[in-house]
Amino acid sequence: MKSAQPASRREPDLQVLLAYVTNLELEVDRLRREGRFMQNQLRETLKWMRTLTAPTATPSDLPLAEINRAAEEFTTVLRDLQELSAYHPARDQVIAIAVRPLIERIFRVQQRLQYAAEVALRLELSIDYVDWFPARLRHILDTFLSNAVKYRDDSKADIWVQVGLRALPDAYELCVSDNGIGLPAHNSAEVLELVYRASPAREADVGVGLAVVKLLVEQSGGKLSVTSGEGQGTTFLAVLPRYDVDDYLT
């Protein structure tokens, strides 16, 4: 009969498994949202093209520029949603990540997912690259930007989301803020609690990813905090430990 593993051995195994499960939780949620969006986007684009090319239209009446614009827009959507091999949770490896194009790409996707073309992106990046886990960073940015765009305040003339990034001696400081509707004071801390992962919350699409992101950040050795006020927007601050590229080679 085999003896039980020592607690000191089981603990690292459990931490690795928990981090991987956290990644998968976010990946499934992201793919579910993108799948719904792609179905709707394809349906709307094809409907628009059928309208433009209806049998009653003569060749001189066909707005070819509009057809071309719709095709180009859909091509851009597909390009933005294209999966990069290094950004899958199965590849838990530190690489050099160009943050500006990653942020801009995720933001464009969120604008389309939530039909929020009026939201502006502001970037305050003191560094262009970070050495970190690409799948984890994408999940963190995707959740923060999704939250910021979803809870925008449409009553404001200027609606924006701001992403700041700077390097500390032993960490990266990532700050994502917005001027949206914010959170009631008593909910600011609760939004990061695991209770938000319960199935009723998932069905209502309320705070599904934030608790998982908190777990993901902490499993990476970092810290996550949120400040918000009702009608005053929300700010997420993630402090992510710095790694060398050779630290996590698979």
TAQUI-V335075 format. One record per pair of residues at least 24 apart in sequence whose ideal C-beta (glycine too) atoms are under 10 Angstrom apart, sorted by the first residue. I is the first residue (numbers start at 0). J is the second residue. D is the distance in whole Angstrom. If there is no record, write none. Layout:
i-><I/I>
j-><J/J>
d-><D/D>
This chain:
i-><14/15/15/17/17/17/17/18/18/18/18/18/18/18/18/18/19/19/19/19/20/20/20/20/21/21/21/21/21/21/21/21/21/21/21/21/21/22/22/22/22/22/22/22/22/22/22/22/23/23/23/24/24/24/24/24/24/24/24/24/24/25/25/25/25/25/25/25/25/25/25/25/25/25/25/26/26/26/26/26/26/26/28/28/28/28/28/28/28/28/28/29/29/29/29/29/29/29/30/31/31/32/32/32/32/32/32/32/32/32/33/33/33/33/33/33/33/34/35/36/36/36/36/36/36/36/36/37/37/37/37/37/37/39/39/39/40/40/40/40/40/40/40/41/41/41/43/43/44/44/44/44/44/45/45/47/47/48/72/75/75/76/76/76/78/78/79/79/79/79/79/79/79/80/80/80/80/80/83/83/83/84/85/85/85/85/86/86/86/86/86/86/86/87/87/87/88/88/88/88/88/88/88/89/89/90/90/90/90/90/91/91/91/91/91/91/92/92/92/92/92/92/92/92/93/93/93/93/93/93/93/93/93/93/93/93/93/93/93/94/94/94/94/94/94/94/94/94/95/95/95/95/95/95/95/96/96/96/96/96/96/96/96/96/97/97/97/98/98/98/98/98/98/98/98/98/98/98/98/98/99/99/99/99/99/99/100/101/101/101/101/101/101/102/102/102/102/102/102/102/102/102/102/103/104/104/105/105/105/105/105/105/105/105/105/105/106/106/106/106/106/106/106/106/107/108/108/108/108/109/109/109/109/109/109/109/109/109/109/110/110/110/111/112/112/112/113/113/113/113/113/114/115/115/115/115/115/115/115/117/117/117/117/117/117/117/118/118/118/118/118/118/118/118/118/118/118/118/119/119/119/119/119/120/120/120/120/120/120/120/121/121/121/121/121/121/121/122/122/122/122/122/123/123/123/123/123/123/123/124/124/124/124/125/125/125/125/125/126/126/126/126/127/128/129/129/129/129/129/129/129/130/130/130/130/130/130/130/130/131/131/131/131/131/131/131/131/131/131/132/132/132/132/132/134/135/135/135/135/135/135/135/136/136/136/136/136/136/138/138/138/138/138/139/139/139/139/139/139/139/139/139/139/139/139/139/140/140/140/140/140/141/141/142/142/142/142/142/142/142/142/142/142/142/143/143/143/143/143/143/143/143/143/143/143/143/143/143/144/144/144/145/145/145/146/146/146/146/146/146/146/146/146/146/146/146/147/147/147/147/147/147/147/147/147/148/148/149/149/149/149/150/150/150/150/150/150/150/150/151/151/151/151/151/152/152/152/152/152/152/152/152/153/153/154/154/155/155/155/155/159/160/161/161/163/163/164/164/166/167/167/167/167/168/169/169/169/170/170/170/170/170/170/170/170/171/171/171/171/171/171/171/172/172/172/172/172/173/173/173/173/173/173/173/173/174/174/174/174/174/175/175/175/175/175/175/176/176/176/176/176/176/176/177/177/177/177/177/177/178/178/178/178/179/179/179/179/179/180/180/180/180/180/180/181/181/181/181/181/181/181/181/181/182/182/182/182/182/182/182/182/182/182/183/183/183/183/184/184/184/185/186/186/186/187/187/187/187/187/187/187/187/188/188/188/188/189/190/190/190/190/191/191/191/191/191/209/212/213/216>
j-><218/91/218/214/215/217/218/88/91/132/135/214/215/217/218/219/88/89/91/218/88/211/214/218/88/135/138/210/211/212/213/214/215/216/217/218/219/87/88/89/91/132/134/135/138/211/215/218/88/89/211/88/138/196/207/208/210/211/212/214/215/88/134/135/137/138/139/141/142/207/208/211/212/214/215/86/87/88/89/134/137/138/138/141/142/145/201/204/207/208/211/108/137/138/141/142/145/208/82/201/207/108/109/112/113/141/145/204/207/208/79/80/82/108/111/112/141/80/112/76/80/108/109/111/112/113/114/73/76/77/80/111/112/111/112/114/72/73/76/77/80/111/112/73/76/77/69/73/69/70/72/73/76/69/73/72/73/73/111/107/111/107/108/111/104/107/103/104/105/106/107/108/111/104/107/108/111/112/133/134/137/133/132/133/134/137/132/133/134/135/136/137/138/133/134/137/132/133/134/135/137/138/215/134/249/132/133/134/247/249/132/133/134/135/247/249/132/133/134/244/246/247/248/249/129/130/131/132/133/135/241/242/243/244/245/246/247/248/249/128/129/130/131/132/133/136/244/247/127/128/129/130/131/133/244/127/128/129/130/131/132/133/136/137/127/128/129/122/124/126/127/128/129/131/136/140/162/164/171/173/124/126/127/128/162/164/127/129/133/136/137/140/141/136/137/140/143/144/160/162/164/173/175/162/137/140/136/137/138/140/141/142/143/144/145/162/140/141/144/145/147/148/160/162/144/141/144/145/148/140/141/143/144/145/146/147/148/149/160/144/148/160/148/145/148/149/145/148/149/150/151/148/147/148/149/151/153/158/160/151/153/155/156/157/158/159/144/147/148/151/153/157/158/159/160/177/178/179/157/158/159/160/161/144/147/148/159/160/161/162/159/160/161/162/163/176/177/160/161/162/163/164/161/162/163/164/165/174/176/162/163/164/165/163/164/165/166/172/164/165/166/171/164/166/164/166/171/173/239/241/242/171/241/242/243/244/245/246/247/171/173/219/221/239/240/241/242/244/247/215/219/239/242/247/215/212/215/216/218/219/221/239/171/173/215/219/237/239/208/211/212/215/216/173/175/208/212/213/215/216/219/221/223/235/237/239/164/173/175/212/237/208/212/175/206/207/208/209/210/211/212/213/215/235/173/174/175/176/177/208/209/212/223/225/233/234/235/237/175/177/235/207/208/209/175/177/179/182/190/206/208/209/212/225/233/235/175/176/177/178/179/232/233/234/235/177/179/177/179/180/204/177/179/180/181/182/227/232/233/177/178/179/180/232/177/178/179/180/181/230/231/232/179/180/180/230/179/180/230/232/232/232/232/234/234/236/237/239/241/238/239/240/241/241/238/240/241/220/221/222/237/238/239/240/241/221/237/238/239/240/241/242/221/236/237/238/239/216/221/223/235/236/237/238/239/234/235/236/237/238/225/233/234/235/236/237/226/227/232/233/234/235/236/227/231/232/233/234/235/230/231/232/233/227/230/231/232/233/227/229/230/231/232/233/226/227/228/229/230/231/232/233/234/206/225/226/227/228/229/230/231/232/233/227/228/229/230/227/228/229/229/225/227/229/224/225/226/227/228/229/233/234/224/225/226/227/225/225/227/233/235/216/223/224/225/235/235/237/237/240>
d-><7/9/9/7/10/10/6/9/8/9/8/8/7/10/4/7/7/8/7/9/9/9/9/10/9/9/9/10/6/8/10/5/5/10/9/6/10/9/3/9/8/9/6/7/7/9/7/9/6/9/10/10/9/8/9/8/10/5/10/9/9/8/9/9/9/4/9/8/7/9/6/6/7/10/7/10/8/6/10/8/10/7/9/9/9/10/8/10/6/6/8/10/9/7/6/9/9/8/9/10/10/9/10/6/10/9/8/9/9/10/10/6/10/7/10/7/10/10/9/9/8/8/10/7/5/9/10/10/8/8/7/10/10/10/10/10/9/7/6/9/9/7/9/8/9/10/9/9/6/8/8/5/9/9/9/10/10/9/9/8/9/9/8/6/9/10/9/5/8/10/5/5/8/9/10/6/9/10/8/9/9/10/10/5/8/10/10/5/5/10/9/5/9/9/6/10/9/10/5/8/10/8/10/8/9/9/8/7/10/7/6/10/8/8/6/6/7/8/9/9/9/5/6/5/9/6/6/6/9/10/10/5/7/5/8/6/5/8/10/10/10/7/8/8/6/10/7/9/10/5/8/6/9/9/7/10/6/5/8/6/9/5/6/9/6/6/9/9/6/7/7/7/6/9/8/9/9/6/9/9/6/10/6/9/9/9/10/10/8/7/7/7/10/10/10/6/10/8/10/5/8/10/9/10/9/10/10/7/10/5/5/10/9/6/9/10/9/10/6/10/9/8/7/8/10/8/9/9/10/10/8/10/5/5/9/8/5/8/9/9/7/10/10/7/8/9/8/5/6/10/8/10/10/5/8/6/9/8/10/8/8/10/10/9/6/10/10/8/6/6/10/10/5/7/6/8/10/9/7/7/5/7/9/9/10/10/7/6/8/7/5/7/4/7/9/9/10/10/8/6/8/8/7/7/4/8/8/8/10/7/7/5/8/8/7/4/7/9/6/7/5/8/9/10/7/8/5/9/8/8/9/9/7/6/7/5/10/8/10/7/10/8/10/6/9/8/7/10/10/9/7/9/8/7/10/9/6/8/9/6/10/9/9/8/10/9/10/8/8/8/7/6/10/7/9/9/6/10/7/7/9/9/9/9/6/8/10/8/8/10/10/8/9/9/10/9/4/6/10/8/5/10/9/9/8/9/4/9/9/9/9/8/10/10/9/10/5/8/7/9/10/10/7/10/8/8/9/10/9/8/8/7/9/10/7/8/6/8/4/9/6/8/7/10/8/8/8/10/8/10/9/7/4/5/8/8/9/9/7/7/8/5/7/9/9/7/5/5/8/7/10/8/9/9/9/9/8/10/10/10/9/9/10/9/10/9/10/10/7/8/10/10/8/8/10/7/6/9/7/9/10/5/6/5/6/9/8/8/5/8/6/10/10/7/8/6/8/9/9/9/8/7/5/8/6/7/7/5/8/10/10/9/7/5/8/8/9/10/6/7/4/7/9/10/10/5/6/8/9/9/8/4/9/9/9/9/5/6/9/7/6/9/8/9/10/5/5/5/6/5/5/6/10/10/8/9/4/8/7/10/9/9/6/8/9/5/10/8/7/7/10/10/8/9/9/6/7/5/8/10/8/10/9/7/10/10/10/6/8/9/10/10/7/8/6/9/8/8/9/10>
